[in-house]
Structures are given as C-alpha cells and as structure tokens.
Amino acid sequence: MKKSVMRKILTGALFILPVVFFGVCYFLMTVWGEDIIQGAGTTPDVWNDIKGAFMHNSRLSDMYAWTVINFFDFQYSFGVDTIFRLIDVVMAVGIFYLMTSMMLGRRPKWKLEDALLFGLSFLAVMLTPHGYTMYRGFSVIHNYLIIGLSTVGFGMPFVRSYTGEEVPKLYQKWWFALVIGLVFGMSSNITPVAFLIWFVLMKVWQGWREKAWKKVWRLPAWQVWMLAGMVITVAIAYVFGAGVSTYANNPVYTETYDYVAVNEIFTSFGSSLVRIAKHIAVNFGYCFGMVGAMAVILGGLAIVVAKITKKELKIWPKETASRRVIGANLGFAAVYLLCGSQITLPVRLALPAYLALVVALGVLVKGWWIESGVLDEKVLEPMLSVLAVGLMVLIVVFKAEFAIEYRGPMRQAFETIRKSTDETVCLSPEIAKPKKLPFVNLGQDETFGEWALPHMTVYRKKVEYCSQY
C-alpha cells in the first residue's frame, strides 16, 4: 500500500472513529433512572419542564436535559428522538474538534498530524473516568455536552486573542458573540464565574508585563458582546432562578461531596479550612495528577526517541503562542478547581477544568512530537497512528457489545412492566448488571438504580426491587 493512501486511511479513521463511538453510545443506550424521573417515555410537557428546571438549577444545560428527555423512549426506536441523539453526537464530537482547534491555533485540517491531536484529545478523555460524563446517562450527557461545548467554544476566541492568533470571523459578529455569551453564562454554575476570575487575572498579568494598563483593558467589540451576554444570563440565574443551585441544600449532595457552606466557614473556620484544603488536594490531584501522568509518559518517550534519533527537543515550547495557550488553560483549570473547592468535585463537575488541561497537554505533545520532528513519518507516525486507531476500535467494539448485551434484559424488563396489570411491579435487582473494564466503564449505571426507585414510574406503574422476585 502506498504511503499516501495509508496516511489517508489512518487520518480518516482517527477523525471518524470518535463519531462512530458516540453514535454507538447514544443510539444503543438504554435510559437510566434519572432519565426516567425527568420524563423519558412520557408525553412531552416542554414549557413546564423548562420552568421546573430553571427554578431547580437555573442552568441552560438542565433546561435542555429536562426538555429533550421527554422525546426519548426507554430504548431507541426511529422517531423524533433520532434528531436529538444525532445532535448529541454532533455536540460530543464538536467538543474535541474545538479542543483540537485550540491546540493548533487554527481549524484542524484533513492531515495525519491534526488527526493525531484530535485522537489524543478523544482518548485522553474517554479512557479516563472523566469520559464517563459523556456516556453515563442522557440526563448527565445532555447537561455536560452543553457545558463542555459551551466552555470550549466560549474560551477558544479569548485564548486565540491572548496568543496573538486570528480570532474566527464568526465570533467577531456581534449577534453570534452575544448568543455564545448568553449560552455560556447559563451553561453551568461554576464555569462562568471561574472564567470571569481567570479573565481578570489574565488582564492584570498582561498589564503588569506590558506596562500598558489602558491598552490591555481596551477590549475588542466581540469580547464586550460575549462578556455582556455571559453577565446577563448569570444575573438572570441568580436574580430570578435558583442562584448557585438547589443541590447545595440537598443532604445527599452535601454528605456525599462534603459540601462546606459559606456560613460554616464563619462559624467553624478551622475545621472548614481543613476540609477545603482536603478538597483542593483531591480535586487538583484528580485532574492535574491524571494529565500530569500522561505528560510524563508522553514527554519521557519523546525525550528517549529524540536522544536516539539525535533530534533537538525542548520540554517547554519556544513559541510565545504555544506557551500562552498552555498557561491560559492551566490557569483556567486551576481557578475553576479553586472555585469548586467547597466540595470534593465529582467527575462530571470537574469536566471543564479537565478539558482545559487536555488542551494544554495537546500543545505540549504537538511541540514534543510533531514540531520537533521526533515523530518520524516513516516509522513512528504510522506506528502511533495505528496504536491510536486500534484503541479507538477496541472501545467502539466493547461499547457496542456491552450496550447490545445490556439492551436484551432491559427490553424484557420494560415489556414485563408494560404488560403487568398491577400498579406496582416487582423486578429482580439482578435484572441488568452493566459490564466494566478495568479503570474504564463503557457500560452504564443500572437503569433501575435503588436511589431512583422511590421516584420512578414506568408505563404509569411503580417499579420496585423485590427480594422474593
């Protein structure tokens, strides 16, 4: 096979396999407990769901999740939910596309080097516990696809501007900048606040370094529109909605994640400080530690190969733009995790910080392997590409096999409920046990989780686990 043909095949596989993975995820997935509670399988009640979600959590992501799940059946069959599942696939792939764009400082092109960075960003998320956020259940997926996509989409032009790269023309249109700002401002509770703090810190740093304070704070029109949109929807959420979130008053939330309320800090300063310090250590370790380990492995291998091939390799990039992208993403991740230090952040809440760290890792890898010339086109480039493609194929196959095997018993369970003449239906707790791989869960949580049973109605019947089943 000719080299050019082989490169095209590998490039196509690296770009297309993530699309296939998310297609398999979202079209084979069985809805789980929270999806059912939010209305899967029921008659859509869009307006009341939007209002209920707004008063519950005041996040656009929740409003979208509560509304969209109404159009889903318990398992996929062709219909209106086809549209929403396709939208989910587009949003999931869009996150990694924009991350790759941020790594490159431009749009990814159809070439192997760009495809490798795209594949790296996908694997760095999906082969870690953070990937679980994108295939756990539709109530989580619908929330965090919007949170992830809006975070990367909102932050990208600011990073491009900071590094001196060209800002996409679409962002420079006032109406698009305003819409992106409005969406981002109500996408989540922590992210807009963390971004605003990060932005101010970046401007202070620029002003101190360049000794030109007025120039630094003279913002281009698109930034003004984006920030204005963000502030507007944050204000709406706090003034007319639930503010931080009603989760802050939920005993399950506060006990599980060791929530430290603001009033506790004043009444028990010492113990609160210790708990917050513990949260910071855990949150930073879980995000920075994981990406740091990847950086050590990939950087160490690059150093070894560089010595063997006698190539010059710089651990820290020479280019100002690359250094700024790394610094900006590391800074945002740190600020985000500090803003969330009132709790031990669950994986899903740490997603925006982790995505920023993966972007920083991608810029480093680009310098170590591609720009240094260490990634030899004849040997190493095809080898790493084949390895990445092989990993992607494996997770697609495992995901498909796990999902298909899971759908069988769940289809029987739903049929049992539908045909039952009783108001309460008893099912065995062993009805469906999702399979897991070491460190990677490519299945899903049990559809009828015990935590959800008190609130769960399927086909207008109460569902319970019964030991005498």
KEVO-996119 format. One line per field, with one value per residue (C-alpha): residue in three letters; chain; x, y, z. Coordinates in Angstrom, 2 decimals. Layout:
BEGIN
residuo: (ALA	...);
cadena: (A	...);
X: (X	...);
Y: (Y	...);
Z: (Z	...);
END
This chain:
BEGIN
residuo: (MET	LYS	LYS	SER	VAL	MET	ARG	LYS	ILE	LEU	THR	GLY	ALA	LEU	PHE	ILE	LEU	PRO	VAL	VAL	PHE	PHE	GLY	VAL	CYS	TYR	PHE	LEU	MET	THR	VAL	TRP	GLY	GLU	ASP	ILE	ILE	GLN	GLY	ALA	GLY	THR	THR	PRO	ASP	VAL	TRP	ASN	ASP	ILE	LYS	GLY	ALA	PHE	MET	HIS	ASN	SER	ARG	LEU	SER	ASP	MET	TYR	ALA	TRP	THR	VAL	ILE	ASN	PHE	PHE	ASP	PHE	GLN	TYR	SER	PHE	GLY	VAL	ASP	THR	ILE	PHE	ARG	LEU	ILE	ASP	VAL	VAL	MET	ALA	VAL	GLY	ILE	PHE	TYR	LEU	MET	THR	SER	MET	MET	LEU	GLY	ARG	ARG	PRO	LYS	TRP	LYS	LEU	GLU	ASP	ALA	LEU	LEU	PHE	GLY	LEU	SER	PHE	LEU	ALA	VAL	MET	LEU	THR	PRO	HIS	GLY	TYR	THR	MET	TYR	ARG	GLY	PHE	SER	VAL	ILE	HIS	ASN	TYR	LEU	ILE	ILE	GLY	LEU	SER	THR	VAL	GLY	PHE	GLY	MET	PRO	PHE	VAL	ARG	SER	TYR	THR	GLY	GLU	GLU	VAL	PRO	LYS	LEU	TYR	GLN	LYS	TRP	TRP	PHE	ALA	LEU	VAL	ILE	GLY	LEU	VAL	PHE	GLY	MET	SER	SER	ASN	ILE	THR	PRO	VAL	ALA	PHE	LEU	ILE	TRP	PHE	VAL	LEU	MET	LYS	VAL	TRP	GLN	GLY	TRP	ARG	GLU	LYS	ALA	TRP	LYS	LYS	VAL	TRP	ARG	LEU	PRO	ALA	TRP	GLN	VAL	TRP	MET	LEU	ALA	GLY	MET	VAL	ILE	THR	VAL	ALA	ILE	ALA	TYR	VAL	PHE	GLY	ALA	GLY	VAL	SER	THR	TYR	ALA	ASN	ASN	PRO	VAL	TYR	THR	GLU	THR	TYR	ASP	TYR	VAL	ALA	VAL	ASN	GLU	ILE	PHE	THR	SER	PHE	GLY	SER	SER	LEU	VAL	ARG	ILE	ALA	LYS	HIS	ILE	ALA	VAL	ASN	PHE	GLY	TYR	CYS	PHE	GLY	MET	VAL	GLY	ALA	MET	ALA	VAL	ILE	LEU	GLY	GLY	LEU	ALA	ILE	VAL	VAL	ALA	LYS	ILE	THR	LYS	LYS	GLU	LEU	LYS	ILE	TRP	PRO	LYS	GLU	THR	ALA	SER	ARG	ARG	VAL	ILE	GLY	ALA	ASN	LEU	GLY	PHE	ALA	ALA	VAL	TYR	LEU	LEU	CYS	GLY	SER	GLN	ILE	THR	LEU	PRO	VAL	ARG	LEU	ALA	LEU	PRO	ALA	TYR	LEU	ALA	LEU	VAL	VAL	ALA	LEU	GLY	VAL	LEU	VAL	LYS	GLY	TRP	TRP	ILE	GLU	SER	GLY	VAL	LEU	ASP	GLU	LYS	VAL	LEU	GLU	PRO	MET	LEU	SER	VAL	LEU	ALA	VAL	GLY	LEU	MET	VAL	LEU	ILE	VAL	VAL	PHE	LYS	ALA	GLU	PHE	ALA	ILE	GLU	TYR	ARG	GLY	PRO	MET	ARG	GLN	ALA	PHE	GLU	THR	ILE	ARG	LYS	SER	THR	ASP	GLU	THR	VAL	CYS	LEU	SER	PRO	GLU	ILE	ALA	LYS	PRO	LYS	LYS	LEU	PRO	PHE	VAL	ASN	LEU	GLY	GLN	ASP	GLU	THR	PHE	GLY	GLU	TRP	ALA	LEU	PRO	HIS	MET	THR	VAL	TYR	ARG	LYS	LYS	VAL	GLU	TYR	CYS	SER	GLN	TYR);
cadena: (A	A	A	A	A	A	A	A	A	A	A	A	A	A	A	A	A	A	A	A	A	A	A	A	A	A	A	A	A	A	A	A	A	A	A	A	A	A	A	A	A	A	A	A	A	A	A	A	A	A	A	A	A	A	A	A	A	A	A	A	A	A	A	A	A	A	A	A	A	A	A	A	A	A	A	A	A	A	A	A	A	A	A	A	A	A	A	A	A	A	A	A	A	A	A	A	A	A	A	A	A	A	A	A	A	A	A	A	A	A	A	A	A	A	A	A	A	A	A	A	A	A	A	A	A	A	A	A	A	A	A	A	A	A	A	A	A	A	A	A	A	A	A	A	A	A	A	A	A	A	A	A	A	A	A	A	A	A	A	A	A	A	A	A	A	A	A	A	A	A	A	A	A	A	A	A	A	A	A	A	A	A	A	A	A	A	A	A	A	A	A	A	A	A	A	A	A	A	A	A	A	A	A	A	A	A	A	A	A	A	A	A	A	A	A	A	A	A	A	A	A	A	A	A	A	A	A	A	A	A	A	A	A	A	A	A	A	A	A	A	A	A	A	A	A	A	A	A	A	A	A	A	A	A	A	A	A	A	A	A	A	A	A	A	A	A	A	A	A	A	A	A	A	A	A	A	A	A	A	A	A	A	A	A	A	A	A	A	A	A	A	A	A	A	A	A	A	A	A	A	A	A	A	A	A	A	A	A	A	A	A	A	A	A	A	A	A	A	A	A	A	A	A	A	A	A	A	A	A	A	A	A	A	A	A	A	A	A	A	A	A	A	A	A	A	A	A	A	A	A	A	A	A	A	A	A	A	A	A	A	A	A	A	A	A	A	A	A	A	A	A	A	A	A	A	A	A	A	A	A	A	A	A	A	A	A	A	A	A	A	A	A	A	A	A	A	A	A	A	A	A	A	A	A	A	A	A	A	A	A	A	A	A	A	A	A	A	A	A	A	A	A	A	A	A	A	A	A	A	A	A	A	A	A	A	A	A	A	A	A	A	A	A	A	A	A	A	A	A	A	A	A	A	A	A	A	A	A	A	A	A	A	A	A	A	A	A	A	A);
X: (0.00	1.32	2.36	-0.11	-3.02	-2.06	-1.88	-5.32	-6.83	-5.30	-6.34	-9.90	-10.02	-8.75	-11.35	-14.28	-13.98	-14.95	-18.10	-18.81	-18.18	-20.68	-23.18	-22.94	-23.23	-26.29	-28.28	-27.75	-28.10	-30.98	-32.28	-31.40	-33.04	-32.66	-33.76	-36.97	-37.58	-37.18	-39.81	-38.41	-41.27	-43.92	-45.94	-43.76	-44.51	-41.88	-42.84	-43.38	-40.11	-38.20	-39.71	-39.14	-35.51	-34.90	-36.25	-34.39	-30.93	-31.12	-28.80	-29.47	-27.99	-30.59	-33.38	-32.27	-31.88	-35.29	-36.99	-35.25	-35.58	-39.38	-38.96	-36.96	-38.42	-36.81	-34.80	-34.18	-36.68	-36.88	-38.73	-38.29	-35.60	-33.41	-32.88	-31.81	-29.49	-27.81	-27.48	-25.80	-23.28	-22.53	-22.05	-19.75	-17.55	-17.68	-16.04	-12.97	-12.93	-12.78	-10.19	-8.00	-8.54	-7.32	-4.23	-3.39	-4.37	-6.43	-9.05	-7.95	-7.11	-7.53	-3.98	-2.44	-0.74	-4.02	-5.90	-3.42	-4.07	-7.81	-7.41	-5.22	-7.82	-10.52	-8.50	-7.21	-10.82	-12.60	-10.01	-10.22	-13.06	-13.81	-15.09	-17.87	-19.57	-20.20	-21.87	-23.31	-26.99	-28.86	-29.59	-25.84	-24.90	-27.35	-26.06	-22.36	-22.20	-23.63	-21.35	-18.27	-19.08	-20.01	-16.86	-14.51	-16.47	-16.56	-12.95	-11.36	-11.50	-10.21	-7.23	-6.68	-6.70	-4.35	-1.86	-1.94	-3.67	-6.53	-9.97	-12.55	-14.60	-17.89	-17.03	-16.45	-20.10	-21.89	-25.00	-23.00	-20.75	-23.83	-25.55	-22.41	-22.12	-25.77	-25.46	-22.19	-23.42	-26.25	-24.49	-23.33	-22.91	-19.13	-17.74	-18.79	-17.61	-14.29	-13.86	-14.50	-11.91	-9.45	-10.07	-9.43	-6.24	-5.03	-5.63	-3.80	-0.88	-0.82	-1.00	1.88	4.01	3.40	3.10	0.16	-2.90	-5.25	-4.37	-4.90	-8.38	-9.43	-11.47	-12.46	-16.19	-16.63	-15.22	-17.58	-20.57	-19.53	-18.85	-22.08	-24.07	-22.39	-23.08	-26.72	-27.58	-25.57	-27.57	-30.85	-29.96	-29.13	-31.92	-34.86	-33.70	-32.12	-28.81	-25.98	-28.26	-30.83	-28.29	-26.49	-29.44	-29.67	-28.49	-27.32	-25.21	-23.80	-22.95	-21.59	-19.33	-18.65	-20.14	-18.84	-21.48	-20.37	-21.92	-19.89	-16.68	-17.56	-18.84	-16.18	-13.27	-10.55	-12.39	-13.84	-10.36	-9.07	-11.98	-11.48	-7.73	-8.60	-11.00	-8.32	-5.79	-8.25	-9.62	-6.20	-4.82	-7.71	-7.35	-3.78	-2.42	-4.04	-2.96	0.46	0.98	0.12	2.54	5.36	4.77	4.44	7.22	9.53	9.04	9.69	12.96	14.12	13.28	14.91	18.15	18.14	17.40	19.58	16.77	16.55	13.62	12.51	10.40	8.90	7.98	9.91	6.92	5.16	1.76	2.20	3.39	0.41	-2.09	-0.60	-0.52	-4.07	-5.53	-3.56	-4.64	-8.31	-8.23	-6.62	-9.11	-12.04	-10.92	-10.37	-13.87	-15.25	-13.28	-16.35	-16.91	-14.96	-15.80	-17.42	-16.03	-18.81	-18.33	-14.60	-15.07	-14.42	-11.12	-10.08	-10.83	-8.61	-5.81	-6.10	-5.74	-2.54	-1.30	-2.06	0.00	2.93	2.61	2.46	5.78	7.44	6.43	5.39	7.24	10.48	10.50	10.66	7.51	9.24	6.88	8.27	8.12	6.82	3.96	2.26	3.00	1.39	-1.49	-2.15	-1.97	-4.46	-6.79	-6.53	-7.52	-10.46	-11.65	-11.43	-13.54	-16.10	-16.34	-16.53	-19.11	-21.27	-21.01	-21.79	-24.70	-26.28	-25.95	-27.46	-30.40	-31.66	-32.59	-33.71	-36.10	-37.59	-37.88	-39.74	-42.02	-42.78	-43.73	-45.84	-47.85	-48.33	-51.84	-50.56	-49.96	-46.60	-44.23	-41.52	-38.25	-35.10	-32.15	-30.10	-32.18	-29.27	-25.70	-23.58	-20.13	-16.98	-13.40	-10.52	-10.43	-12.91	-16.67	-18.05	-21.41	-23.83	-25.31	-28.18	-31.37	-33.35	-30.86	-32.03	-31.51	-34.06	-36.75	-38.69	-39.28	-39.63	-42.77	-42.62	-45.71	-47.61	-46.63	-44.46	-41.27	-39.60	-36.82	-38.29	-36.19	-38.92	-38.85);
Y: (0.00	3.42	5.73	8.48	6.01	4.63	8.13	8.99	5.83	6.50	10.16	9.20	6.57	8.97	11.59	9.23	6.64	9.12	9.89	6.15	5.74	8.42	7.12	3.67	5.22	7.32	5.05	1.83	3.38	2.45	5.36	5.15	6.18	9.96	9.96	8.17	10.51	13.51	12.16	9.66	7.67	10.22	12.81	15.91	18.90	21.28	24.59	23.19	21.25	24.37	26.33	23.47	23.06	26.82	27.01	23.83	24.70	27.72	26.10	26.04	22.54	21.31	23.06	21.31	17.93	18.02	19.04	16.75	13.56	13.84	12.91	9.75	6.29	3.86	2.37	3.77	3.34	5.52	8.73	12.31	11.34	10.38	14.10	14.70	11.69	12.98	16.41	14.70	13.06	16.40	18.16	15.41	15.42	19.22	19.39	17.52	19.43	22.77	21.44	20.42	23.83	25.45	23.20	24.08	27.76	27.15	24.81	21.17	20.07	16.66	15.56	12.96	15.33	17.12	13.83	12.53	15.52	15.03	11.36	12.23	14.61	11.95	9.16	11.41	11.98	8.76	6.38	8.10	8.40	11.84	10.17	8.61	12.02	11.62	8.21	7.75	8.51	11.09	13.36	13.65	13.63	16.39	18.52	18.11	18.08	21.61	22.57	21.14	22.53	25.99	26.15	25.27	27.31	30.39	30.18	29.49	33.04	34.54	32.15	32.86	36.60	36.24	34.24	36.62	34.10	35.06	35.05	33.25	35.76	34.29	35.30	38.86	39.21	40.91	38.70	35.47	36.77	37.76	34.39	32.45	34.64	34.10	30.33	30.13	32.33	29.93	26.71	25.85	27.25	27.33	27.79	31.42	32.64	30.80	32.21	35.78	35.45	33.90	36.70	39.44	37.69	37.37	41.08	42.02	39.81	41.39	44.89	44.21	42.57	45.09	48.15	49.31	49.13	51.21	49.30	45.93	46.88	48.30	45.27	44.47	44.62	40.83	40.39	43.04	41.30	37.87	39.06	41.08	38.01	35.95	38.51	38.90	35.21	34.76	37.67	36.15	32.82	34.45	37.05	35.10	31.49	29.14	31.03	28.65	25.59	23.83	20.98	22.99	22.24	18.56	16.28	13.61	16.20	17.80	14.49	12.70	15.55	17.08	20.48	23.36	26.09	29.72	30.15	27.16	28.95	31.79	29.58	26.83	28.48	25.97	22.77	24.34	25.39	21.83	20.40	22.92	22.15	18.46	19.23	21.25	18.43	15.82	17.97	19.06	15.54	14.05	16.49	17.81	14.48	12.48	14.84	15.23	11.47	11.48	14.36	12.49	9.36	11.10	13.59	10.87	8.79	11.85	12.54	8.94	8.96	12.38	11.11	8.02	9.98	12.93	15.45	18.67	18.67	21.44	20.42	23.91	25.37	28.30	29.88	32.57	31.49	27.89	29.00	31.29	28.60	26.27	28.97	30.14	26.65	25.69	28.94	28.45	24.86	25.97	28.81	26.51	23.87	26.53	27.92	24.43	23.76	23.92	20.29	17.24	17.66	14.64	13.73	15.45	18.82	18.76	18.31	21.95	22.03	18.64	19.65	22.73	20.55	18.19	21.20	22.18	18.59	18.59	21.75	20.16	16.92	18.91	20.53	17.33	15.01	16.99	20.31	18.75	16.23	13.32	11.88	10.30	9.98	6.61	4.72	6.43	8.41	5.36	3.27	5.78	6.30	2.56	2.32	5.18	3.71	0.29	1.73	3.55	0.41	-1.55	0.89	1.09	-2.72	-3.04	-0.26	-1.84	-5.33	-4.12	-1.98	-4.72	-7.27	-4.79	-3.94	-7.54	-7.98	-4.34	-4.84	-7.80	-5.73	-2.92	-5.44	-7.05	-3.66	-2.72	-5.98	-6.05	-5.41	-4.38	-0.80	-1.83	-4.08	-6.13	-6.72	-8.53	-6.32	-8.62	-7.69	-5.89	-5.54	-3.36	-4.67	-2.72	-2.72	-2.00	1.78	2.34	1.91	1.55	0.30	2.43	2.53	0.19	1.55	0.85	2.10	1.85	5.59	6.27	3.73	5.93	8.41	6.06	5.38	3.39	3.00	4.68	1.88	1.97	-0.07	-1.78	-4.27	-7.27	-9.91	-12.50	-11.97);
Z: (0.00	-0.94	1.87	0.85	0.79	4.20	5.67	4.27	5.76	9.18	9.04	8.18	10.91	13.59	12.66	12.03	14.84	17.61	15.60	15.40	19.13	20.12	17.57	19.16	22.65	22.04	19.74	21.72	25.16	27.46	29.50	33.19	36.47	36.28	32.63	33.61	36.56	34.24	31.85	29.34	27.85	28.88	26.97	26.39	28.59	27.29	28.91	32.41	32.17	31.18	34.09	36.54	35.51	35.73	39.27	40.24	38.98	36.59	34.10	30.38	30.37	32.87	30.97	27.79	29.53	31.20	27.96	25.48	27.54	27.14	23.49	24.27	24.67	27.10	24.24	20.80	18.01	14.93	15.65	16.83	19.37	16.39	15.87	19.46	19.52	16.36	17.98	20.96	18.60	16.92	20.28	21.63	18.53	18.45	21.88	20.63	17.33	19.17	21.62	18.68	17.10	20.32	20.35	16.74	16.79	13.65	12.24	12.06	8.54	6.93	7.60	9.87	12.32	13.06	13.23	15.82	18.08	17.60	18.51	21.51	22.92	22.48	24.12	26.93	27.98	27.08	28.56	31.96	34.49	33.01	29.84	31.90	31.84	28.11	28.18	31.66	31.01	28.98	31.95	32.50	28.81	27.85	30.71	30.24	26.47	26.60	29.48	27.77	24.32	25.57	27.74	24.90	22.35	24.59	25.70	22.32	20.84	24.10	24.04	20.34	21.03	24.01	21.95	19.00	16.72	14.41	16.04	13.84	11.85	13.09	16.67	15.53	14.52	17.41	17.31	17.40	20.20	22.22	21.71	22.71	25.80	26.75	26.36	28.29	31.13	31.95	30.95	34.47	37.96	38.39	34.87	34.08	37.49	37.09	33.58	34.75	37.53	35.07	32.54	35.11	36.30	32.71	32.08	35.28	34.21	30.74	32.20	34.60	31.92	29.16	31.44	29.32	31.54	29.39	26.25	27.97	29.16	25.79	24.76	21.16	20.40	20.20	23.71	25.06	23.49	24.75	28.28	28.30	27.28	29.97	32.70	31.63	31.95	35.17	36.63	35.43	37.05	40.38	40.50	39.04	39.34	41.85	42.12	42.87	42.78	44.90	45.05	47.75	50.06	49.14	52.01	49.57	47.75	50.90	52.58	49.52	48.40	51.83	50.94	53.06	53.25	53.47	56.93	58.15	57.23	59.62	62.45	62.21	60.44	61.41	60.52	57.36	56.25	56.75	54.72	51.92	51.84	51.53	48.67	46.86	47.20	45.92	43.08	41.83	42.16	40.23	37.32	37.28	38.51	35.73	32.94	34.59	34.45	30.73	30.18	31.97	29.88	26.51	27.27	28.57	25.44	23.27	25.12	24.66	20.94	20.49	22.01	19.82	16.63	17.69	17.35	19.35	21.74	24.07	27.06	27.26	23.83	22.41	20.64	22.64	21.30	22.49	25.92	26.28	25.29	27.89	30.56	29.83	30.04	33.14	34.77	33.96	35.23	38.50	39.02	38.21	40.72	43.38	42.73	43.28	46.45	48.67	47.70	46.61	42.95	41.29	37.88	35.96	37.70	37.06	33.29	32.18	34.11	32.76	29.15	29.59	30.93	27.95	25.62	27.46	27.15	23.42	22.86	24.70	22.71	19.48	20.36	21.62	18.81	15.74	15.68	16.96	14.12	16.58	15.02	12.05	9.07	8.01	11.31	14.43	12.90	11.34	14.45	16.83	14.42	14.20	18.02	18.44	15.81	17.46	20.86	19.30	17.51	20.77	22.76	19.93	19.84	23.64	23.87	21.17	22.68	26.22	25.04	22.92	25.71	28.19	25.93	25.86	29.55	29.79	26.87	28.73	31.93	30.17	28.47	31.84	33.28	30.28	30.35	34.12	35.43	38.87	39.96	41.44	39.51	41.23	39.41	40.43	41.39	39.13	36.09	34.38	35.55	33.25	32.40	33.16	32.00	34.40	35.02	32.16	32.38	28.87	30.09	32.08	35.57	36.32	34.77	37.94	40.49	44.09	44.58	41.81	42.72	45.19	42.35	39.40	37.37	34.13	31.94	34.82	37.19	40.28	39.97	42.92	43.51	45.30	47.03	46.51	42.75);
END
